Amino acid sequence: MRIVGIGLALLTGILSAGFAGGVGLKDLTSAGKGGDSVSGREIYVNTCIRCHGIDGTGVQSVRLVPAPADLTSPAVQNRLDGTLFKRIHEGKPNTAMGAWKHALSDAEIWDVLAYVRTLGTGSDAQP
C-alpha cells in the first residue's frame, strides 16, 4: 500500500509540474467551452490586431522575426483549445508573442480564443 501511495504522489507531482504557472489541467480541458466570441472580438481588436491583423493573417508592415502566427491557418485552427489557451496565457518563447496572463483574465483569454476560432477558413463569422 505504501508503494502505491508513493507512486501516486510522484505521478501527481509530475502532472502538476507540467501545468505550472497558474494554468491547471481543468482549465485546459473544460473552461474553453464557454468563451464569448463577441467579447473576444473586442479584446482582439484592442490587443491582438497590432500583430495578427484585422483578418488574423498578420500585419505585413510589421516585420517581426519570426512572423506572427496566421490565425486562419490549419496549423493554428487544428490545435486543441487548451494548447491555444496556454500559448496566449504563457506566450511563445523567442518570439514577439508575449504572455497575456497579467493583462487578461482566464475568462478573457477564453473569449479571445472563441473569436480566433471564427477566423478559421470556411467560417461564416465576420472579423
C-alpha positions as CSV (number, residue, x, y, z in Angstrom):
1,M,0.0,0.0,0.0
2,R,2.8,2.4,0.8
3,I,4.4,1.9,-2.6
4,V,1.2,2.7,-4.3
5,G,0.8,5.9,-2.3
6,I,4.3,7.0,-3.1
7,G,3.8,6.2,-6.8
8,L,0.5,8.2,-6.8
9,A,2.2,11.1,-5.1
10,L,5.0,11.0,-7.7
11,L,2.6,10.9,-10.6
12,T,0.6,13.8,-9.1
13,G,3.8,15.8,-8.8
14,I,4.9,15.2,-12.3
15,L,1.5,16.0,-13.8
16,S,1.1,19.2,-11.7
17,A,4.6,20.3,-12.7
18,G,3.7,20.1,-16.3
19,F,0.9,22.7,-15.8
20,A,2.8,25.2,-13.6
21,G,2.3,28.9,-14.0
22,G,-1.4,29.1,-13.0
23,V,-2.8,27.0,-15.8
24,G,-4.3,23.8,-14.4
25,L,-5.4,20.7,-16.3
26,K,-9.0,21.5,-15.6
27,D,-8.6,25.0,-17.2
28,L,-7.1,23.5,-20.3
29,T,-9.8,20.9,-20.9
30,S,-13.2,22.4,-20.0
31,A,-13.2,26.1,-19.5
32,G,-12.8,27.0,-23.1
33,K,-16.3,25.8,-24.0
34,G,-17.9,29.0,-22.7
35,G,-15.8,31.6,-24.4
36,D,-17.8,34.6,-25.9
37,S,-16.6,35.4,-29.4
38,V,-18.3,38.8,-29.3
39,S,-16.3,39.9,-26.2
40,G,-13.3,38.1,-27.7
41,R,-13.5,40.3,-30.8
42,E,-13.4,43.4,-28.7
43,I,-10.4,42.2,-26.9
44,Y,-8.7,41.1,-30.1
45,V,-9.3,44.5,-31.7
46,N,-7.7,46.2,-28.7
47,T,-4.7,43.9,-28.2
48,C,-4.0,41.3,-30.9
49,I,-4.8,43.2,-34.1
50,R,-1.5,45.1,-34.0
51,C,0.5,42.0,-34.9
52,H,-2.1,39.5,-36.2
53,G,-4.1,41.9,-38.3
54,I,-7.8,42.5,-38.7
55,D,-8.3,39.2,-40.5
56,G,-5.9,37.2,-38.4
57,T,-3.3,36.6,-41.2
58,G,-0.7,39.0,-39.8
59,V,0.2,42.6,-40.4
60,Q,2.5,42.9,-43.4
61,S,4.1,46.2,-42.4
62,V,5.2,44.8,-39.0
63,R,8.5,43.0,-39.6
64,L,8.7,40.6,-36.7
65,V,11.0,37.5,-36.8
66,P,9.5,35.1,-36.7
67,A,6.3,36.5,-38.2
68,P,3.2,36.4,-36.1
69,A,1.1,33.2,-36.5
70,D,-1.5,33.2,-39.2
71,L,-4.6,32.6,-37.0
72,T,-6.6,31.5,-40.0
73,S,-4.3,28.7,-40.9
74,P,-4.9,25.0,-40.3
75,A,-1.7,24.9,-38.3
76,V,-3.4,27.2,-35.7
77,Q,-7.1,26.2,-36.2
78,N,-6.3,22.4,-35.8
79,R,-4.7,22.9,-32.4
80,L,-6.6,22.0,-29.3
81,D,-8.3,24.8,-27.3
82,G,-6.1,24.0,-24.3
83,T,-2.9,24.4,-26.4
84,L,-4.0,27.8,-27.8
85,F,-5.1,28.9,-24.4
86,K,-1.7,28.1,-23.0
87,R,0.0,29.9,-25.9
88,I,-2.0,33.1,-25.2
89,H,-1.6,32.8,-21.5
90,E,2.1,32.0,-21.4
91,G,3.3,33.5,-24.7
92,K,5.8,31.8,-27.0
93,P,9.5,31.9,-26.1
94,N,11.9,33.6,-28.6
95,T,9.1,35.4,-30.4
96,A,7.1,38.7,-30.1
97,M,4.2,36.7,-28.6
98,G,4.3,37.7,-25.0
99,A,2.3,36.2,-22.1
100,W,-1.1,37.8,-21.7
101,K,-1.7,36.2,-18.3
102,H,-1.0,39.5,-16.5
103,A,-3.2,41.7,-18.7
104,L,-6.1,39.4,-19.4
105,S,-8.1,37.2,-17.1
106,D,-8.5,33.5,-17.9
107,A,-12.1,34.2,-19.0
108,E,-10.9,37.0,-21.3
109,I,-8.4,34.6,-22.9
110,W,-11.1,32.0,-23.5
111,D,-13.2,34.8,-25.1
112,V,-10.3,35.7,-27.4
113,L,-9.8,32.1,-28.3
114,A,-13.5,31.8,-29.1
115,Y,-13.1,34.7,-31.5
116,V,-9.9,33.3,-33.0
117,R,-11.9,30.2,-33.9
118,T,-14.2,32.3,-36.0
119,L,-11.2,33.3,-38.2
120,G,-10.7,29.8,-39.5
121,T,-11.1,29.1,-43.2
122,G,-14.7,28.5,-44.1
123,S,-16.1,30.3,-41.1
124,D,-19.3,32.3,-41.7
125,A,-18.4,34.9,-39.0
126,Q,-17.1,38.3,-40.0
127,P,-13.8,39.5,-38.4
